[in-house]
Amino acid sequence: MNKNTILVVEDDSTVRNLITATLKSHDYKYIVAENGESAIAMTATHNPEVILLDLGLPDIDGVQVIERIRSWSGVPIVVISARSEDNDKIAALDAGADDYITKPFSVAELLARVRVMQRRLAALSATEQPMFVNGSLRIDFASGTAYLAEEELHLTPIEYKLLCLLAQNAGKVLTHTYITQKIWGSSWENDVASLRVFMANLRKKLENEQGEQSFIQTHVGIGYRMLKVD
């Protein structure tokens, strides 16, 4: 199966060879950049489908790379970094990264994250239409209504905005700061506290009759993501 190009940004030859060998063995096309400036230039010239980005680059920090690419491109960016602190993850995600893998990582995890990004691209294409469908969840953007298993959900205006924001970024981790800025236009501590309450209520409304809920995943201390459901 032919797939579009993936840009691998990694200056460590051992890690870079592991990633490229994995991609090649699964029939992914790829190109390689060994520093941040090259990564930015190659993103502009090759328009990759996904970027796999190390943060510890020899010329500029990976967060700066994300910020500069985000000024003109929405290409999915998966960070692969040895930095494991929540602050580092949040900085990268707030800058515009879509996902974060901590080194050392498994080949299976890497491929899974790439597939998530590809599904996100498909979901974003779907949201250009007036309808979003994810398993038993359906959002009719034109009418401003949402349904679970064909039953209309009774959502508050904030709950509906949250649901739409997650749907439009399906598969992507959205930080507390990003969500509160989008919903309330600010990101004070009280906004984050309110967000947790609204998200708890929304998740309850998305539970099925058995009390099972698999649409929204919580990333403790970071934010939330909408999972793609078969």
N, C-alpha and C positions, 0 to 999 in steps of 0.2 A: 504494500500500500504506500503510495507516495504521500508525503506530508510536506508542508511548507518549512522554510528554513528556521532553525533555532540558533540564536546567537549565544555562544558560550564565552563568558567574560571571566577569565581565571588566569592568574600569573603563575600559580604553582603547577609545574608540569605534571607532577604525579596525579593531582586531583583532576587537572584538565584532561589528561589521557584517560582516566577512569570514566569521566563524563562523556567524552567523545566516543570512546569504545562502546559504551552503553547505548548511546544514541544510534551509532552506526549499526549495531547488532539488531536494533529494532526498526531499522529502515527509516530513520529520521535524517533529513538533510541538516547540516550544521555548518556554521562558520565560527571562527575563533578570534577573540580579541584578548590581548595580554595586558592591557591597561585601560584606564577610564576614557581617555581622549579617543583612542581607537574605537572603543565601544560606542561612543556617541556618534562618531563619524560613520561607522558601519550600520548603525541603526537607521541613519538618514539615507544611506545609499542602498541598503539591501532590504529594508522594510521587513525584518524578521517577524515570524508569527509569535514567538516567545523569546524572552531573554532570561538566561540563567546567569546570575550576577554574584560574584564574590565582592564583599565589602572592602577587604584589605588589599587594595590595589596599589601599585608602586608610585603612581603619579597623583591621583586625586582619590578622595574617599568615595566608596560606592554610594553613599547617601547623596553626595553631590551629583553623581552620575544619574541617579534616579530623578532628582529634582530637575536637572537640565533636560533629560529626555521627556519628562512629564510636561515641560513647558510647551511641547508641540506634538507629543505622541501619546496615545493611550495603549501602546503595546503591552501585553501582560509581562510583568517582571517578577521572577522568582529569585529571591535572595538565597544564596548558599554560603553560609558564613560560619566561622569558628566562634563568633561572638554569640554567647548564649543568654546574656542578661536581658530581662524584659525591656529595659530602657533602650537597648540597641534594636530590638525587634520593633518596638513602638516607633522609634525614630525612622526606621526604614519604611514601615507601613504608612506612617503619616506623610512621608515624602512621596509616597505613591506606589510602593511595592505592593504586589498582589498576594504574595505568599512568602514564607520564610522557612528554610530548612537549615538545621544546625549540623555542622560537621562534628563527628563523622556521620555519614548518612548511608542508608542502604540503597542499592540499585533499584529495588522495588519501590521504595518511597519516592525516589527521583522520578521514575516513570509515572507513578501515580499523580504526582504534582503537575507534571506536564499535561497529563490527560485532563486534570481539573481545569487547567488554563484553556485547553481546547474547548472543553464544555462551556466555560465561561464565555468564550468568543461566540459560540453557538447561541448561548442564552442572550447575549447582548444583541445579536442579530434578530433574535425572536422578539425582543422588547421594542424593536423598531415597528413591529406590528401592534395593532390595538389590543392584543391578547397575550398574556403570559401563562404558560401551562407547565407545571412541575408536579408530576405524579397526580394526586387527587386535588391539588391546589390549582385554582384558576383565577387570574386577575384580569378583569375587563377594564383596561385603562380608559377607554372612551366613556364608559358609564360611571367609573369610579366605584366599582363594586368588586368583591372578591368572594370566591366560593370554595368550599371544601367538600369533596364528594357530592357536588351539585347542590349542596345546601349553602345558602347565602350566609356569609360571616357578618355578624353585627359588630363592626369596628368603630372605634372613635376616630376622629380625623387624624390624631397623632399616630394611632396604631396603623391606620391605612397608609400614612406617609412612610412609616417605618417599614411596613411590608413591601411597598413599592421600591423603596431604596435598596432593600436587601435583594429583591427580585432583579432589579436592574444591574446588580453587581453579583449575581449568583456565582458561587464558587470562590468569591474573594473575601478575605478577612477585612472587615471594616472596623477601624479603631473607634473607641469611645469618642475621641476628639472629632474624627471625621463625621460620625453620625450626628453628634450634637450640633456641630457647625451647620450641617445640612438641614436639620430639623428645627433648631431654635436660633441659629445664627450666632451662637456663642458656645463656649465650652467651660463654664464654671463648674465647680465641684457640685453645686446643686443640680446642674443640668445632667451630670453623669448619674447622680442619685435618682433623678426622675427617669432617666433612660432605663435604668435597671427595673423600675416599677412597671413602666410601659412594656418593656420586653417580656417581663414575667407574665403580664396579662395577655399579651399577644400570643405567647407560646401556649398558654392554656387554651386559647380559642382555636389554635391549630392542632390540638390533640384530637385523635380519633376516639371512637367510642370505647376503645380498650385503654385509653389514656396514654397511648404511644404517640410520640412526637419526634419526627426526624427531619424537619425542615430547617430548623435554626440550630446552629452549633455555637456554644459559648466558648470563647478563648479567654480563660480567666486572666484578669488584669490587662487584657488587650482590647477585646471587642467581640464581634459576632460575625458569623457568615451563614448564608443560605446554602444548604446542601442541595445538590441535584438528586432528585428521587426518580427511580425508574418507574 
